[in-house]
Amino acid sequence: MADETWSGEFYCVKCKEKREASGDVVVADNGTRMAKGTCPVCSTKLNRILGRA
């Protein structure tokens, strides 16, 4: 299985704003796909839930 990436809007909790970023897609234990990236402004970890795999 190829490594999947996702680019789009994440919500940064620290900045309290939506940021454009890209991140790797991981599948949680319950089958939910999540994109994990880093905020380009404050370097906080970002998560975005994408839905079921």
ABEGO torsion letter per residue (X at the ends): XBBBBBBEBBBBAAAGBBBBBBBBBBBBAAGBBBBBBBBAAAGBBBBBBAEBX
